[in-house]
Amino acid sequence: MCTNHDDGHDEKLVSRRTALRGGVAAAAAATAVAAGSTGAIAADDPYADPAKPALPPSDMKLDPARAALVVTDPQIDFLSPKGVTWGVVGKSVERNNTVENIESLFKAAKKRGITVAVSPHYYYPTDHGWRFEGALEKLMHKIGMFDRKGPLTTEGFESSGADFMPQYKKYIHDGKTILASPHKLYGNESNDLSLQLRKHGVDQLILAGMSANLCTESHMREMLEQGFEVAVIKDATAAAMLPEGDGYLAALTNFRYMANAVWTTAQVVEMLESA
């Protein structure tokens, strides 16, 4: 998809991404209509904590000496109206105040001096030669999501959908943040995140980023399996809403079932400030 760099190809790619953004937005609208609303959250909030939870409460205590903030996919294609997925994730991002909450976590983590790591998602031209794909892999490759022109070049990367959100760059590019190699599907099994964290003496994670039921949840599952203690920050993530289902609600259910803790951004900031 990115192997031809002539101007005509670039114009077609831009047009295709623009058209697909509109198609994705239409799918989101169809979901809202099917739900009998215009996208507004129902009075009985489906995301609210259960009034009478059946599962034991969390006893996780944040320990800055062994903790790291890990942010998955803090990239334009997920978090900006300019991104190719905004039509389906935008309402969830805005409802959770996700963009601002992720920045608050970056700021608090840097101020406290704990380890910070980013696990990004990139696709190179060779990745478009895969012979089999799942539904979302097919969609991501079709719309050019997270596309880069190669692993050893930054040509065309600045301000592209694969680039980081502008307000996060001062935290990510400070020479101290761990920038893991890219994961290719959803979890971090295919990158060096775990190695980097272990080498920094980290075994407790504050997990945030995009998107809730895909990369964020997959990172949570993998890190739990590897023996990390993981708290997911429920308002520093978001997900797509499609006819196939509400990704955020699906993830929130699994966070509650599996994570060592499910916290809010405000709770984490307070913990870091008082630790």
Phi and psi in degrees as GROMACS dihedral restraints (atoms count N, CA, C in turn):
[ dihedral_restraints ]
;  ai    aj    ak    al  type     phi  dphi    fc
    3     4     5     6     1  -107.0    20    10
    4     5     6     7     1    10.4    20    10
    6     7     8     9     1   -79.3    20    10
    7     8     9    10     1   -23.4    20    10
    9    10    11    12     1  -100.4    20    10
   10    11    12    13     1   118.3    20    10
   12    13    14    15     1  -105.7    20    10
   13    14    15    16     1    12.3    20    10
   15    16    17    18     1   -72.0    20    10
   16    17    18    19     1   158.3    20    10
   18    19    20    21     1   -59.0    20    10
   19    20    21    22     1   -38.8    20    10
   21    22    23    24     1   -61.7    20    10
   22    23    24    25     1   -40.8    20    10
   24    25    26    27     1   -64.8    20    10
   25    26    27    28     1   -42.8    20    10
   27    28    29    30     1   -62.1    20    10
   28    29    30    31     1   -40.1    20    10
   30    31    32    33     1   -65.3    20    10
   31    32    33    34     1   -40.2    20    10
   33    34    35    36     1   -65.2    20    10
   34    35    36    37     1   -38.8    20    10
   36    37    38    39     1   -64.4    20    10
   37    38    39    40     1   -43.9    20    10
   39    40    41    42     1   -61.3    20    10
   40    41    42    43     1   -45.0    20    10
   42    43    44    45     1   -62.6    20    10
   43    44    45    46     1   -40.8    20    10
   45    46    47    48     1   -65.5    20    10
   46    47    48    49     1   -43.4    20    10
   48    49    50    51     1   -62.8    20    10
   49    50    51    52     1   -40.4    20    10
   51    52    53    54     1   -64.6    20    10
   52    53    54    55     1   -44.7    20    10
   54    55    56    57     1   -63.4    20    10
   55    56    57    58     1   -40.5    20    10
   57    58    59    60     1   -70.9    20    10
   58    59    60    61     1   -31.4    20    10
   60    61    62    63     1   -60.3    20    10
   61    62    63    64     1   -41.2    20    10
   63    64    65    66     1   -65.7    20    10
   64    65    66    67     1   -39.4    20    10
   66    67    68    69     1   -65.1    20    10
   67    68    69    70     1   -39.2    20    10
   69    70    71    72     1   -66.5    20    10
   70    71    72    73     1   -39.0    20    10
   72    73    74    75     1   -63.2    20    10
   73    74    75    76     1   -39.5    20    10
   75    76    77    78     1   -63.3    20    10
   76    77    78    79     1   -37.7    20    10
   78    79    80    81     1   -64.0    20    10
   79    80    81    82     1   -39.0    20    10
   81    82    83    84     1   -64.5    20    10
   82    83    84    85     1   -41.5    20    10
   84    85    86    87     1   -63.6    20    10
   85    86    87    88     1   -39.8    20    10
   87    88    89    90     1   -62.5    20    10
   88    89    90    91     1   -37.5    20    10
   90    91    92    93     1   -62.4    20    10
   91    92    93    94     1   -43.1    20    10
   93    94    95    96     1   -64.5    20    10
   94    95    96    97     1   -41.7    20    10
   96    97    98    99     1   -64.2    20    10
   97    98    99   100     1   -42.2    20    10
   99   100   101   102     1   -61.8    20    10
  100   101   102   103     1   -29.9    20    10
  102   103   104   105     1   -83.8    20    10
  103   104   105   106     1    -3.1    20    10
  105   106   107   108     1    79.4    20    10
  106   107   108   109     1    28.0    20    10
  108   109   110   111     1  -147.8    20    10
  109   110   111   112     1  -178.9    20    10
  111   112   113   114     1  -107.9    20    10
  112   113   114   115     1    24.1    20    10
  114   115   116   117     1   104.3    20    10
  115   116   117   118     1    -7.4    20    10
  117   118   119   120     1   -71.2    20    10
  118   119   120   121     1   148.0    20    10
  120   121   122   123     1   -74.5    20    10
  121   122   123   124     1   135.3    20    10
  123   124   125   126     1   -64.2    20    10
  124   125   126   127     1   157.3    20    10
  126   127   128   129     1   -58.2    20    10
  127   128   129   130     1   -41.3    20    10
  129   130   131   132     1   -86.8    20    10
  130   131   132   133     1    91.0    20    10
  132   133   134   135     1   -56.9    20    10
  133   134   135   136     1   116.3    20    10
  135   136   137   138     1   -68.6    20    10
  136   137   138   139     1   -14.9    20    10
  138   139   140   141     1   -96.9    20    10
  139   140   141   142     1    -4.4    20    10
  141   142   143   144     1   -66.3    20    10
  142   143   144   145     1   150.4    20    10
  144   145   146   147     1   -63.7    20    10
  145   146   147   148     1   145.2    20    10
  147   148   149   150     1   -63.3    20    10
  148   149   150   151     1   139.6    20    10
  150   151   152   153     1   -64.7    20    10
  151   152   153   154     1   -35.2    20    10
  153   154   155   156     1  -130.0    20    10
  154   155   156   157     1    79.7    20    10
  156   157   158   159     1   -64.5    20    10
  157   158   159   160     1   145.2    20    10
  159   160   161   162     1   -94.6    20    10
  160   161   162   163     1   -23.1    20    10
  162   163   164   165     1   -86.4    20    10
  163   164   165   166     1   151.9    20    10
  165   166   167   168     1   -62.2    20    10
  166   167   168   169     1   146.7    20    10
  168   169   170   171     1   -70.5    20    10
  169   170   171   172     1   156.8    20    10
  171   172   173   174     1   -70.4    20    10
  172   173   174   175     1   144.3    20    10
  174   175   176   177     1  -120.9    20    10
  175   176   177   178     1    19.6    20    10
  177   178   179   180     1   -69.6    20    10
  178   179   180   181     1   135.0    20    10
  180   181   182   183     1  -117.9    20    10
  181   182   183   184     1   127.1    20    10
  183   184   185   186     1   -68.7    20    10
  184   185   186   187     1   127.9    20    10
  186   187   188   189     1  -122.3    20    10
  187   188   189   190     1    98.1    20    10
  189   190   191   192     1   -56.4    20    10
  190   191   192   193     1   -24.9    20    10
  192   193   194   195     1   -67.6    20    10
  193   194   195   196     1   -23.5    20    10
  195   196   197   198     1  -127.6    20    10
  196   197   198   199     1    13.6    20    10
  198   199   200   201     1  -103.3    20    10
  199   200   201   202     1   155.5    20    10
  201   202   203   204     1  -140.2    20    10
  202   203   204   205     1   146.0    20    10
  204   205   206   207     1   -87.6    20    10
  205   206   207   208     1   124.6    20    10
  207   208   209   210     1  -118.1    20    10
  208   209   210   211     1   124.6    20    10
  210   211   212   213     1  -119.0    20    10
  211   212   213   214     1   121.8    20    10
  213   214   215   216     1   -93.2    20    10
  214   215   216   217     1   132.8    20    10
  216   217   218   219     1    49.1    20    10
  217   218   219   220     1    54.1    20    10
  219   220   221   222     1   -80.5    20    10
  220   221   222   223     1    58.8    20    10
  222   223   224   225     1  -116.7    20    10
  223   224   225   226     1   159.3    20    10
  225   226   227   228     1   -59.0    20    10
  226   227   228   229     1   -41.0    20    10
  228   229   230   231     1   -61.1    20    10
  229   230   231   232     1   -21.5    20    10
  231   232   233   234     1   -99.4    20    10
  232   233   234   235     1   -36.7    20    10
  234   235   236   237     1  -112.7    20    10
  235   236   237   238     1    -1.8    20    10
  237   238   239   240     1  -117.6    20    10
  238   239   240   241     1   146.2    20    10
  240   241   242   243     1   -57.4    20    10
  241   242   243   244     1   -18.0    20    10
  243   244   245   246     1   -81.3    20    10
  244   245   246   247     1   -12.0    20    10
  246   247   248   249     1   -77.2    20    10
  247   248   249   250     1   155.6    20    10
  249   250   251   252     1   -72.0    20    10
  250   251   252   253     1   -14.6    20    10
  252   253   254   255     1  -103.2    20    10
  253   254   255   256     1     1.5    20    10
  255   256   257   258     1   -56.7    20    10
  256   257   258   259     1   -34.3    20    10
  258   259   260   261     1   -58.4    20    10
  259   260   261   262     1   -27.6    20    10
  261   262   263   264     1  -109.4    20    10
  262   263   264   265     1   -20.3    20    10
  264   265   266   267     1  -104.8    20    10
  265   266   267   268     1   -15.5    20    10
  267   268   269   270     1   -55.1    20    10
  268   269   270   271     1   -46.5    20    10
  270   271   272   273     1   -63.6    20    10
  271   272   273   274     1   -38.9    20    10
  273   274   275   276     1   -67.8    20    10
  274   275   276   277     1   -43.0    20    10
  276   277   278   279     1   -60.2    20    10
  277   278   279   280     1   -46.2    20    10
  279   280   281   282     1   -68.4    20    10
  280   281   282   283     1   -40.0    20    10
  282   283   284   285     1   -62.1    20    10
  283   284   285   286     1   -42.2    20    10
  285   286   287   288     1   -84.4    20    10
  286   287   288   289     1    -6.5    20    10
  288   289   290   291     1    58.0    20    10
  289   290   291   292     1    38.8    20    10
  291   292   293   294     1   -59.9    20    10
  292   293   294   295     1   -46.0    20    10
  294   295   296   297     1   -60.1    20    10
  295   296   297   298     1   -47.4    20    10
  297   298   299   300     1   -69.2    20    10
  298   299   300   301     1   -36.9    20    10
  300   301   302   303     1   -68.1    20    10
  301   302   303   304     1   -38.8    20    10
  303   304   305   306     1   -61.7    20    10
  304   305   306   307     1   -41.6    20    10
  306   307   308   309     1   -64.3    20    10
  307   308   309   310     1   -39.0    20    10
  309   310   311   312     1   -60.9    20    10
  310   311   312   313     1   -38.2    20    10
  312   313   314   315     1   -67.1    20    10
  313   314   315   316     1   -45.1    20    10
  315   316   317   318     1   -55.1    20    10
  316   317   318   319     1   -49.3    20    10
  318   319   320   321     1   -61.9    20    10
  319   320   321   322     1   -46.0    20    10
  321   322   323   324     1   -67.7    20    10
  322   323   324   325     1   -39.8    20    10
  324   325   326   327     1   -65.3    20    10
  325   326   327   328     1   -42.2    20    10
  327   328   329   330     1   -66.7    20    10
  328   329   330   331     1   -40.3    20    10
  330   331   332   333     1   -63.8    20    10
  331   332   333   334     1   -39.4    20    10
  333   334   335   336     1   -78.7    20    10
  334   335   336   337     1   -19.6    20    10
  336   337   338   339     1    84.3    20    10
  337   338   339   340     1    21.4    20    10
  339   340   341   342     1   -83.8    20    10
  340   341   342   343     1   165.0    20    10
  342   343   344   345     1   -63.9    20    10
  343   344   345   346     1   138.9    20    10
  345   346   347   348     1  -126.9    20    10
  346   347   348   349     1   134.2    20    10
  348   349   350   351     1  -135.9    20    10
  349   350   351   352     1   146.7    20    10
  351   352   353   354     1  -121.9    20    10
  352   353   354   355     1   131.5    20    10
  354   355   356   357     1  -112.1    20    10
  355   356   357   358     1    98.5    20    10
  357   358   359   360     1   -88.8    20    10
  358   359   360   361     1   169.7    20    10
  360   361   362   363     1  -123.7    20    10
  361   362   363   364     1   115.6    20    10
  363   364   365   366     1  -129.8    20    10
  364   365   366   367     1   146.1    20    10
  366   367   368   369     1  -121.9    20    10
  367   368   369   370     1   132.7    20    10
  369   370   371   372     1  -105.7    20    10
  370   371   372   373     1   166.0    20    10
  372   373   374   375     1   -51.1    20    10
  373   374   375   376     1   -38.7    20    10
  375   376   377   378     1   -65.8    20    10
  376   377   378   379     1   -25.3    20    10
  378   379   380   381     1   -68.0    20    10
  379   380   381   382     1   -20.2    20    10
  381   382   383   384     1   -80.9    20    10
  382   383   384   385     1     1.5    20    10
  384   385   386   387     1   -98.0    20    10
  385   386   387   388     1     6.9    20    10
  387   388   389   390     1   -58.1    20    10
  388   389   390   391     1   140.5    20    10
  390   391   392   393     1   -91.8    20    10
  391   392   393   394     1   -13.7    20    10
  393   394   395   396     1  -147.8    20    10
  394   395   396   397     1   145.7    20    10
  396   397   398   399     1  -149.1    20    10
  397   398   399   400     1   153.0    20    10
  399   400   401   402     1   -80.7    20    10
  400   401   402   403     1   175.4    20    10
  402   403   404   405     1   -57.3    20    10
  403   404   405   406     1   -46.9    20    10
  405   406   407   408     1   -74.2    20    10
  406   407   408   409     1   -31.6    20    10
  408   409   410   411     1   -59.9    20    10
  409   410   411   412     1   -45.2    20    10
  411   412   413   414     1   -58.7    20    10
  412   413   414   415     1   -44.5    20    10
  414   415   416   417     1   -65.3    20    10
  415   416   417   418     1   -46.2    20    10
  417   418   419   420     1   -60.5    20    10
  418   419   420   421     1   -42.1    20    10
  420   421   422   423     1   -69.9    20    10
  421   422   423   424     1   -34.6    20    10
  423   424   425   426     1   -64.6    20    10
  424   425   426   427     1   -39.8    20    10
  426   427   428   429     1   -93.1    20    10
  427   428   429   430     1     2.8    20    10
  429   430   431   432     1    73.0    20    10
  430   431   432   433     1    27.6    20    10
  432   433   434   435     1   -67.6    20    10
  433   434   435   436     1   132.0    20    10
  435   436   437   438     1    62.7    20    10
  436   437   438   439     1    19.4    20    10
  438   439   440   441     1   -70.1    20    10
  439   440   441   442     1   136.0    20    10
  441   442   443   444     1  -128.5    20    10
  442   443   444   445     1   159.2    20    10
  444   445   446   447     1   -80.9    20    10
  445   446   447   448     1    -7.7    20    10
  447   448   449   450     1   164.6    20    10
  448   449   450   451     1   161.1    20    10
  450   451   452   453     1   -73.0    20    10
  451   452   453   454     1   -18.1    20    10
  453   454   455   456     1  -113.3    20    10
  454   455   456   457     1    16.3    20    10
  456   457   458   459     1  -137.2    20    10
  457   458   459   460     1   146.8    20    10
  459   460   461   462     1  -109.3    20    10
  460   461   462   463     1    15.5    20    10
  462   463   464   465     1   -57.9    20    10
  463   464   465   466     1   125.3    20    10
  465   466   467   468     1    75.3    20    10
  466   467   468   469     1     3.0    20    10
  468   469   470   471     1   -77.7    20    10
  469   470   471   472     1   -41.5    20    10
  471   472   473   474     1   -56.1    20    10
  472   473   474   475     1   123.4    20    10
  474   475   476   477     1    67.7    20    10
  475   476   477   478     1    10.1    20    10
  477   478   479   480     1   -79.3    20    10
  478   479   480   481     1   175.3    20    10
  480   481   482   483     1   -62.7    20    10
  481   482   483   484     1   -24.8    20    10
  483   484   485   486     1   -81.2    20    10
  484   485   486   487     1   -15.3    20    10
  486   487   488   489     1   -73.2    20    10
  487   488   489   490     1   160.0    20    10
  489   490   491   492     1   -74.4    20    10
  490   491   492   493     1   154.5    20    10
  492   493   494   495     1   -57.6    20    10
  493   494   495   496     1   136.3    20    10
  495   496   497   498     1   -54.7    20    10
  496   497   498   499     1   -39.4    20    10
  498   499   500   501     1   -70.8    20    10
  499   500   501   502     1   -13.2    20    10
  501   502   503   504     1   -92.6    20    10
  502   503   504   505     1   -14.7    20    10
  504   505   506   507     1   -62.9    20    10
  505   506   507   508     1   -33.0    20    10
  507   508   509   510     1   -66.8    20    10
  508   509   510   511     1   -25.1    20    10
  510   511   512   513     1   -86.0    20    10
  511   512   513   514     1   -38.4    20    10
  513   514   515   516     1   -76.6    20    10
  514   515   516   517     1   -36.8    20    10
  516   517   518   519     1  -100.7    20    10
  517   518   519   520     1    36.2    20    10
  519   520   521   522     1   -92.8    20    10
  520   521   522   523     1     4.7    20    10
  522   523   524   525     1    82.7    20    10
  523   524   525   526     1     0.1    20    10
  525   526   527   528     1  -119.3    20    10
  526   527   528   529     1   -24.8    20    10
  528   529   530   531     1   -73.4    20    10
  529   530   531   532     1   134.1    20    10
  531   532   533   534     1   -73.8    20    10
  532   533   534   535     1   121.0    20    10
  534   535   536   537     1  -108.6    20    10
  535   536   537   538     1    97.0    20    10
  537   538   539   540     1   -66.5    20    10
  538   539   540   541     1   158.1    20    10
  540   541   542   543     1   -63.2    20    10
  541   542   543   544     1   158.6    20    10
  543   544   545   546     1   -69.8    20    10
  544   545   546   547     1   141.6    20    10
  546   547   548   549     1   -86.1    20    10
  547   548   549   550     1   153.8    20    10
  549   550   551   552     1  -107.7    20    10
  550   551   552   553     1   -26.9    20    10
  552   553   554   555     1  -114.2    20    10
  553   554   555   556     1   -96.2    20    10
  555   556   557   558     1  -128.5    20    10
  556   557   558   559     1   -44.5    20    10
  558   559   560   561     1   -90.1    20    10
  559   560   561   562     1   175.9    20    10
  561   562   563   564     1   -95.6    20    10
  562   563   564   565     1    15.6    20    10
  564   565   566   567     1   -60.6    20    10
  565   566   567   568     1   -29.5    20    10
  567   568   569   570     1   -95.2    20    10
  568   569   570   571     1     5.3    20    10
  570   571   572   573     1  -126.1    20    10
  571   572   573   574     1  -172.6    20    10
  573   574   575   576     1  -102.0    20    10
  574   575   576   577     1    19.4    20    10
  576   577   578   579     1   -59.0    20    10
  577   578   579   580     1   -49.6    20    10
  579   580   581   582     1   -61.0    20    10
  580   581   582   583     1   -43.9    20    10
  582   583   584   585     1   -57.9    20    10
  583   584   585   586     1   -48.0    20    10
  585   586   587   588     1   -60.5    20    10
  586   587   588   589     1   -44.0    20    10
  588   589   590   591     1   -66.2    20    10
  589   590   591   592     1   -43.2    20    10
  591   592   593   594     1   -60.0    20    10
  592   593   594   595     1   -42.0    20    10
  594   595   596   597     1   -66.1    20    10
  595   596   597   598     1   -20.2    20    10
  597   598   599   600     1   -97.2    20    10
  598   599   600   601     1     9.5    20    10
  600   601   602   603     1    72.5    20    10
  601   602   603   604     1    26.3    20    10
  603   604   605   606     1   -97.9    20    10
  604   605   606   607     1   134.3    20    10
  606   607   608   609     1  -140.0    20    10
  607   608   609   610     1    12.0    20    10
  609   610   611   612     1  -131.4    20    10
  610   611   612   613     1   130.7    20    10
  612   613   614   615     1  -121.9    20    10
  613   614   615   616     1   140.7    20    10
  615   616   617   618     1  -105.1    20    10
  616   617   618   619     1   108.0    20    10
  618   619   620   621     1  -106.3    20    10
  619   620   621   622     1   128.1    20    10
  621   622   623   624     1  -145.9    20    10
  622   623   624   625     1   175.1    20    10
  624   625   626   627     1   118.4    20    10
  625   626   627   628     1  -162.9    20    10
  627   628   629   630     1  -120.1    20    10
  628   629   630   631     1   158.1    20    10
  630   631   632   633     1  -101.4    20    10
  631   632   633   634     1   160.6    20    10
  633   634   635   636     1   -53.6    20    10
  634   635   636   637     1   -52.7    20    10
  636   637   638   639     1   -90.8    20    10
  637   638   639   640     1     2.6    20    10
  639   640   641   642     1  -113.4    20    10
  640   641   642   643     1   -96.9    20    10
  642   643   644   645     1   -67.7    20    10
  643   644   645   646     1   -39.3    20    10
  645   646   647   648     1   -65.5    20    10
  646   647   648   649     1   -49.4    20    10
  648   649   650   651     1   -64.0    20    10
  649   650   651   652     1   -39.8    20    10
  651   652   653   654     1   -65.3    20    10
  652   653   654   655     1   -38.0    20    10
  654   655   656   657     1   -63.9    20    10
  655   656   657   658     1   -42.6    20    10
  657   658   659   660     1   -57.6    20    10
  658   659   660   661     1   -48.8    20    10
  660   661   662   663     1   -60.6    20    10
  661   662   663   664     1   -47.0    20    10
  663   664   665   666     1   -64.7    20    10
  664   665   666   667     1   -42.5    20    10
  666   667   668   669     1   -69.2    20    10
  667   668   669   670     1   -35.1    20    10
  669   670   671   672     1   -62.3    20    10
  670   671   672   673     1   -42.7    20    10
  672   673   674   675     1   -63.7    20    10
  673   674   675   676     1   -29.1    20    10
  675   676   677   678     1   -87.5    20    10
  676   677   678   679     1     3.3    20    10
  678   679   680   681     1    91.3    20    10
  679   680   681   682     1    13.4    20    10
  681   682   683   684     1   -82.4    20    10
  682   683   684   685     1   151.2    20    10
  684   685   686   687     1   -93.5    20    10
  685   686   687   688     1   122.9    20    10
  687   688   689   690     1  -124.7    20    10
  688   689   690   691     1   124.7    20    10
  690   691   692   693     1  -108.7    20    10
  691   692   693   694     1   126.3    20    10
  693   694   695   696     1   -97.5    20    10
  694   695   696   697     1   136.0    20    10
  696   697   698   699     1   -97.7    20    10
  697   698   699   700     1   104.7    20    10
  699   700   701   702     1   -69.5    20    10
  700   701   702   703     1   -23.3    20    10
  702   703   704   705     1  -102.8    20    10
  703   704   705   706     1    11.7    20    10
  705   706   707   708     1  -114.1    20    10
  706   707   708   709     1    32.0    20    10
  708   709   710   711     1  -149.7    20    10
  709   710   711   712     1   176.3    20    10
  711   712   713   714     1  -169.8    20    10
  712   713   714   715     1   175.3    20    10
  714   715   716   717     1  -158.2    20    10
  715   716   717   718     1   170.3    20    10
  717   718   719   720     1   -74.2    20    10
  718   719   720   721     1   150.3    20    10
  720   721   722   723     1  -119.6    20    10
  721   722   723   724     1   112.5    20    10
  723   724   725   726     1  -129.7    20    10
  724   725   726   727     1   166.9    20    10
  726   727   728   729     1   -55.5    20    10
  727   728   729   730     1   -26.1    20    10
  729   730   731   732     1   -74.9    20    10
  730   731   732   733     1   -13.2    20    10
  732   733   734   735     1   143.9    20    10
  733   734   735   736     1   165.5    20    10
  735   736   737   738     1   -89.6    20    10
  736   737   738   739     1   105.6    20    10
  738   739   740   741     1   -62.2    20    10
  739   740   741   742     1   -35.6    20    10
  741   742   743   744     1   -67.7    20    10
  742   743   744   745     1   -42.8    20    10
  744   745   746   747     1   -64.0    20    10
  745   746   747   748     1   -40.3    20    10
  747   748   749   750     1   -61.3    20    10
  748   749   750   751     1   -43.9    20    10
  750   751   752   753     1   -67.5    20    10
  751   752   753   754     1   -42.3    20    10
  753   754   755   756     1   -59.3    20    10
  754   755   756   757     1   -40.2    20    10
  756   757   758   759     1   -59.1    20    10
  757   758   759   760     1   -46.9    20    10
  759   760   761   762     1   -71.2    20    10
  760   761   762   763     1   -34.2    20    10
  762   763   764   765     1   -57.5    20    10
  763   764   765   766     1   -46.9    20    10
  765   766   767   768     1   -63.3    20    10
  766   767   768   769     1   -36.3    20    10
  768   769   770   771     1   -73.6    20    10
  769   770   771   772     1   -35.1    20    10
  771   772   773   774     1  -117.3    20    10
  772   773   774   775     1   -35.3    20    10
  774   775   776   777     1   -65.5    20    10
  775   776   777   778     1   154.5    20    10
  777   778   779   780     1   -70.0    20    10
  778   779   780   781     1   -24.6    20    10
  780   781   782   783     1  -160.2    20    10
  781   782   783   784     1   151.6    20    10
  783   784   785   786     1  -123.2    20    10
  784   785   786   787     1   110.1    20    10
  786   787   788   789     1  -115.9    20    10
  787   788   789   790     1   169.0    20    10
  789   790   791   792     1  -101.4    20    10
  790   791   792   793     1   164.4    20    10
  792   793   794   795     1   -59.2    20    10
  793   794   795   796     1   -44.8    20    10
  795   796   797   798     1   -59.3    20    10
  796   797   798   799     1   -39.7    20    10
  798   799   800   801     1   -63.2    20    10
  799   800   801   802     1   -44.4    20    10
  801   802   803   804     1   -65.4    20    10
  802   803   804   805     1   -44.8    20    10
  804   805   806   807     1   -58.6    20    10
  805   806   807   808     1   -43.8    20    10
  807   808   809   810     1   -63.2    20    10
  808   809   810   811     1   -42.3    20    10
  810   811   812   813     1   -61.0    20    10
  811   812   813   814     1   -44.0    20    10
  813   814   815   816     1   -68.4    20    10
  814   815   816   817     1   -34.7    20    10
  816   817   818   819     1   -73.5    20    10
  817   818   819   820     1   -29.3    20    10
  819   820   821   822     1   -98.5    20    10
  820   821   822   823     1    -9.0    20    10
